[in-house]
Amino acid sequence: MENNTTVRNAFTMKLKPGFEAEYKLRHDTIWPELQTLLSESGIQDYSIFLDEKTLTLFAVQKLSKDFDVNFLPNHPIVKKWWSYMGDIMETNADNSPKTIVLKEVFHLD
């Protein structure tokens, strides 16, 4: 059963062709200050999966009920990470990854 103090969040992003290994490397060596920021902001669990045929990245997170969706996009560390990742992902004009939020239609614990 889902913890009533968390909310699941899922979304997709898109990787540019030829950058599969680089994307994994950058996340294997994620900046400690970014990892701390994500945890302290209320992200309790965060996984990203890659569909190698379509280069679609599927992300799923558990967020605390008091997670502020406006906090991270405005944080300097997140903006720096987006800039760092912008050459290998599809991005918006502000370097944020282009995302598609997914609607949960089934869950089983």
BELFEN-V68723 format. One record per helix or strand of 3 or more residues. SS is the DSSP state (h for helix, s for strand). FROM is the first residue (numbers start at 0). TO is the last residue. Records with the same first field share a line. If there is no record, write none. Layout:
BEGIN
SS->FROM-TO ; FROM-TO
END
This chain:
BEGIN
s->5-14 ; 42-50 ; 55-63
h->19-27 ; 31-40 ; 71-73 ; 75-84
END
